[in-house]
């Protein structure tokens, strides 16, 4: 049965420091100068009365130049502020900085909990209320993480990115998950990033895409060939990694499958050229913002969608269903 409700668009922005994505993780890389550009994306959302959730990490929250732009938006009722854990720049600094430890779920359980608690406390102190939405940096969520999230009163998690597998670099494996919101604990709603397969072979996506991305097929660029032939394409709902046509194709495909919740994501430093691999010039920034604006035009115009609010959506679900973790 197809859901008759209008689709909702949620926006979760990974609001973080600038760092060199090609360099080793560095505890000293804590500049948040790009926060001056946060209004470039916000201006698009304001047109559609859409309140993004800025999940902010410790350098953003702890530095006045990082927190000030968010405080202005929050006090004007134009956004929500959540928590985003980059463990290598989040106290306590008791671990070695390594690629494996960049996934908080690989840290000793007590240390991961201490970092989340420190971030939670700093967000509450700076913004006047504890954060209700959590997103693990690098999607580094584990079942044990949910213990401390529950203890601290988080209501929504956005750490799951369906169909992705980071185990080769020490991270989590989200194969077998999908884009549908679900209760990850009796009190915490998982609002996943919207990532899914499209194309004629979409239903076989995980069985085909991963082998196609490894040698020897990777040398033949099999993933790109499958996408160009419209046989199989794994698409993230993000103006960083996807074209406008891909984002629209993904949304239409999921809508036809009955999905009514869509979560668009990007990284805040992409709003200033030179800080992420996705935006390296003024022209790329213009194209990024054009994609963001055109997608919103499609979602709220052609698709007749509505702005989504994670906390309000969770409350609505509570009124209609018993929270049963998947």
DAGIPE-V997597 format. One record per residue. N is the residue number from 1. SS is DSSP state (H for helix, E for strand, L for the rest). OMEGA is omega in whole degrees, -180 to 180 (NA if undefined). Layout:
# DAGIPE-V997597
[[N & SS & OMEGA] [N & SS & OMEGA]]
This chain:
# DAGIPE-V997597
[[1 & L & -180] [2 & L & 178] [3 & L & -178] [4 & L & -178] [5 & L & 178] [6 & L & 179] [7 & L & 178] [8 & E & 177] [9 & E & 174] [10 & E & 176] [11 & E & 176] [12 & E & -177] [13 & E & 174] [14 & E & -169] [15 & E & -163] [16 & L & 179] [17 & L & 174] [18 & L & 174] [19 & L & 180] [20 & L & -176] [21 & L & -179] [22 & L & -178] [23 & L & 175] [24 & L & 177] [25 & L & -173] [26 & L & -179] [27 & L & -178] [28 & L & -179] [29 & L & -175] [30 & L & 179] [31 & L & 178] [32 & L & -178] [33 & H & -178] [34 & H & 177] [35 & H & 176] [36 & H & -176] [37 & H & -174] [38 & H & -178] [39 & H & -180] [40 & H & 176] [41 & H & -179] [42 & H & -180] [43 & H & 177] [44 & H & -177] [45 & H & -179] [46 & H & -180] [47 & H & -175] [48 & L & -179] [49 & L & -178] [50 & L & 179] [51 & L & 178] [52 & E & 171] [53 & E & 178] [54 & E & 176] [55 & E & -169] [56 & E & 178] [57 & L & -169] [58 & H & 179] [59 & H & 179] [60 & H & -176] [61 & H & -171] [62 & H & -177] [63 & L & -179] [64 & H & -179] [65 & H & 175] [66 & H & -176] [67 & H & -173] [68 & H & 179] [69 & H & 179] [70 & H & 178] [71 & H & 179] [72 & H & 180] [73 & H & -179] [74 & H & -179] [75 & H & 178] [76 & L & 180] [77 & L & -175] [78 & L & -178] [79 & E & 168] [80 & E & 178] [81 & E & 176] [82 & E & -175] [83 & E & -177] [84 & E & -173] [85 & E & 165] [86 & L & -170] [87 & H & -175] [88 & H & 177] [89 & H & -176] [90 & L & 178] [91 & L & -4] [92 & L & -175] [93 & L & -174] [94 & L & -177] [95 & L & 171] [96 & L & 180] [97 & L & -179] [98 & L & 176] [99 & L & -180] [100 & H & -179] [101 & H & 174] [102 & H & 171] [103 & L & -174] [104 & H & -179] [105 & H & 178] [106 & H & 179] [107 & L & 169] [108 & L & -173] [109 & H & -179] [110 & H & -180] [111 & H & 176] [112 & H & -180] [113 & H & -180] [114 & H & 179] [115 & H & 179] [116 & H & 180] [117 & H & 178] [118 & H & 179] [119 & H & 179] [120 & H & -179] [121 & H & -179] [122 & H & 176] [123 & H & -179] [124 & H & -179] [125 & H & -174] [126 & H & -172] [127 & H & 172] [128 & L & 178] [129 & L & 179] [130 & L & 179] [131 & L & 179] [132 & L & -179] [133 & E & -179] [134 & E & 171] [135 & E & 178] [136 & E & 173] [137 & H & -178] [138 & H & 178] [139 & H & -173] [140 & L & 180] [141 & L & 173] [142 & L & 178] [143 & L & -179] [144 & L & 179] [145 & H & -176] [146 & H & 179] [147 & H & -178] [148 & H & 177] [149 & H & 178] [150 & H & 180] [151 & H & -177] [152 & H & 176] [153 & L & 175] [154 & L & -175] [155 & L & -175] [156 & E & 174] [157 & E & 180] [158 & L & -173] [159 & L & -175] [160 & L & 175] [161 & E & -170] [162 & L & 172] [163 & L & -179] [164 & L & -178] [165 & E & -179] [166 & L & -174] [167 & H & 180] [168 & H & 178] [169 & H & 175] [170 & L & -177] [171 & L & -177] [172 & L & 179] [173 & E & -177] [174 & L & 173] [175 & L & -179] [176 & L & 174] [177 & L & 177] [178 & L & -171] [179 & L & -176] [180 & L & 174] [181 & L & 179] [182 & E & 178] [183 & E & -179] [184 & L & 167] [185 & L & 177] [186 & L & -179] [187 & L & -175] [188 & L & 177] [189 & E & 172] [190 & E & 176] [191 & L & -170] [192 & L & 165] [193 & E & -180] [194 & L & 178] [195 & E & -178] [196 & E & 177] [197 & E & 172] [198 & E & 178] [199 & L & -176] [200 & L & -178] [201 & L & -174] [202 & H & -177] [203 & H & 179] [204 & H & -169] [205 & H & -174] [206 & H & 180] [207 & H & -178] [208 & H & -170] [209 & H & -177] [210 & H & 175] [211 & H & -179] [212 & H & -178] [213 & L & 180] [214 & L & 175] [215 & L & 3] [216 & L & -175] [217 & H & 180] [218 & H & 180] [219 & H & 177] [220 & H & -179] [221 & L & -176] [222 & H & -180] [223 & H & 179] [224 & H & 178] [225 & H & 179] [226 & H & -180] [227 & H & -178] [228 & H & 178] [229 & L & -179] [230 & L & 176] [231 & L & -178] [232 & L & 179] [233 & E & 175] [234 & E & -171] [235 & E & 171] [236 & E & 177] [237 & L & -178] [238 & L & 177] [239 & L & 177] [240 & L & -171] [241 & L & -174] [242 & L & 173] [243 & L & 176] [244 & H & -180] [245 & H & 179] [246 & H & -180] [247 & H & 179] [248 & H & 177] [249 & H & 179] [250 & H & -177] [251 & H & 179] [252 & H & -179] [253 & H & -180] [254 & H & 177] [255 & H & 179] [256 & H & 178] [257 & L & 177] [258 & L & 180] [259 & L & 178] [260 & L & 177] [261 & E & -178] [262 & E & -178] [263 & E & 179] [264 & E & -177] [265 & E & 168] [266 & E & -180] [267 & E & -177] [268 & H & -180] [269 & H & 177] [270 & H & -180] [271 & H & 173] [272 & L & -176] [273 & L & 171] [274 & L & -175] [275 & L & 177] [276 & E & 179] [277 & L & -171] [278 & L & -178] [279 & E & -176] [280 & L & -179] [281 & L & 178] [282 & H & -180] [283 & H & 178] [284 & H & 175] [285 & H & 178] [286 & H & 179] [287 & H & 178] [288 & H & -179] [289 & H & 176] [290 & H & 178] [291 & H & -180] [292 & H & -179] [293 & H & -178] [294 & H & 177] [295 & H & 178] [296 & H & 175] [297 & H & 178] [298 & H & -173] [299 & H & -176] [300 & H & 178] [301 & H & -177] [302 & H & -176] [303 & L & 179] [304 & L & -179] [305 & L & 180] [306 & E & 177] [307 & E & 179] [308 & L & 176] [309 & L & -174] [310 & H & -177] [311 & H & 177] [312 & H & 179] [313 & H & 177] [314 & H & -180] [315 & H & 178] [316 & H & 178] [317 & H & 180] [318 & H & -180] [319 & H & -172] [320 & H & -179] [321 & L & 175] [322 & L & 180] [323 & L & 179] [324 & L & -179] [325 & L & 179] [326 & L & NA]]
